[in-house]
Amino acid sequence: MSEPAMTRFPVPDVDDLPEDLRERIAAEEDDAGFVPNVFLAYAYRPSHFRAFFQYYDALVENTELDRAEIEMVVVAVSGANDCLYCNVAHGALCRIYADDPHLAEQLASNHRTANVSEDRRAMLDFAVKLTEDQAAVDEEDFERLREHGYSRRAIWDIGSVAAFFNLSNRMAHLADMRPNEEFYDLGR
């Protein structure tokens, strides 16, 4: 039997949720074949669910980054934050979008030794620096990214994904969100 979506707060019954949340959860289940626990966890506070997923959608749909790059940033940041839920869930997405069954574990463990291009390493260095020592981010970091071909908008997008998943990682820790079993085998 799978673990609950989270252990520190009650997991709401989907049937008791507002219609818009039920529709979004049903659509995700149709797409993925299961309901990712983050949907059930955030449903605890419906207004937060709406805001969280609206911003998430904007980050992945309106971006200068490709989906593999987004997931690489998510996993590198989540690795730096020791976030089990996001490392497992987005690790699966990273494996799928990057078409690499080993990349997620490399990024979660130490993005600096992962099998990625120098351009992507610069992107990940920036995202992790913003995570671990945001006050130290300076113009040299922006210049390095520009040298690796990232536009001003792409730099914004890298920072936005990193910042959002710093929030997400902290909420996952707060709620003790548990990864769905299905995520562990995806993209292998």
N, C-alpha and C positions, 0 to 999 in steps of 0.2 A: 504494500500500500504506500502511496506517495505521501510525502510530508505535507503539512498544511502550508498555505501560501505565506504565512508569517506566524510567529509564535507570541509576540508581545502585545498584539491588539486583536480583537475579534475579527474574523474573516466573515464578511457579510454574505448572506445567501443571495445569489444572483437574482432570484425571483423577486426579492424585496427591493431591488435597486430601481432608480429612475429609468424610464424607457430608453433615453439616449445612451446610458451606460450599458444597459442590457444589449442594445443594438451593436454598440462598439465591441463588446465582449463576444457576441455571437459572430460578428464579422471576423474577428481575430481567430476564433476557434475554427471557422470555415477555412480561413487562409492557412493556418499553421497545423490544424488537426488536433489541437489541444489549446487550453486557455493558459497562457503564461501567467505565472503567479503574481507578477507585478500588477496585472490588471485587477486581480482579486484584492491584492493588498491596498492599492490606491482607491479602490471602490469604498473602502472604509470611510473616506471623506470625499463624497461625490464632487464637490467644487474643486478639490485638489486634483482629482482624477482628470477632470475636464482640462484644467490648466496644464497639468503635466503632459498629457498626451497631445494637446494642441501644440505645445512648444516642441515636443519630440517630433511630431509630424513636420513642423516647419524646418527643424534641423536636418532631417533626412530627405526632405522633398525639395527644398529651396536652398541649394548649396553649390558651391564651386568644387566640392570634394566628390569623389566617386564613393559608392557605398562601401567598398572594401576599405578605403581610407577612413571613413567614419567609424567603422567597426574596429579598425586598428587603434584609433585614438581612444575609443571607449575601453578597449581591453587594456591598453597600456596605462591609462588613468586608473582603471579599476584595480589593476595589479598593484599600482603604487599605493592604493587605498585599502588593499586587502579585502576587497568586496567579493565574497563568494558568489552571491547571486549574479552580479553583472559579469564576473569572469566566466561563469558557466554559461549563462544565457547569451551574452554577446560574444563569448568565445565561439559558440556554435555558429552565430551569424558571421563572424569573422572567417571561420573555416569555409563556410559556404560562399560568401562573396569574394574572398581572396582565392578560392579554389585551392586551398592548402590545408591538409589535415593536421599539420604540426604548428602552424603559425600562432594560434591563440595561446598555447602553453608557453611558447617562446616569449611572446609579448607580455603575458601576465607575470612571468618570472623575472624577465629583465629585457626590456625593449631594446637596450643597447647591443645585445648579442643576437637579436632576432634576425632571421634571414629576410631582410628587406633592403630596398634600394637606398642609396645615400639620401635621395630626396625625401623618401618616407621616413628615414631615420631622423632627419632634421625636423620634420613635422612632429614626430613622436617626442623628440627631445624637448621641443617647445611645449607640447601639451603636458608632459610630465613636470617640466619646470614650473609651469603655471599652476600645477597641482601641489607641488612640494614646496615651492619657494616663490610665490607669486610676486612678492615685492622686488625680487631680483630680476624680473623680466624687464629688458630694456631695449633700446634701439638696435643694439648688436644682434639681438634675437630676431628682430624683424628683418634686418638686413640679411642675416643668414638664410631665412626663409625665402626672401626675394631672390637671393643667389641660386636657390634650388628651384626656382620657377613658380613660387606661390605668389599670387596676386594679393593685393590688399584685402579684397573680399574673401579670398581663401584663408588668409590669416585670421580674419574675423571668424570665419566658420570653424577653423581649428580651435580657436579659443572658446567659441560658443559651445561646441561639443564637449570640450574638456570641462568647462564650468558647469554645464548642465549635468554631466555625469559625476562631478564632485558632489553636487546636490543629491543626485540619485543614489550614489554610493552611501552617503550619510543617512539617507532615509532607509535604505536597505538594512544598514546596521541598526538603526533605531528600531525598526519593526522586526528585525531578525527574519527577513524574507528568505525563503528557501527556494532553491532552483528546482524547477520541474525535472523529473527524471529524464524526460524526453530530450532535453537539451544536451545531455552528456554524450549522446551518440550521433547527434546531427553533424553532418559535414565530415564524417570520418571516412 
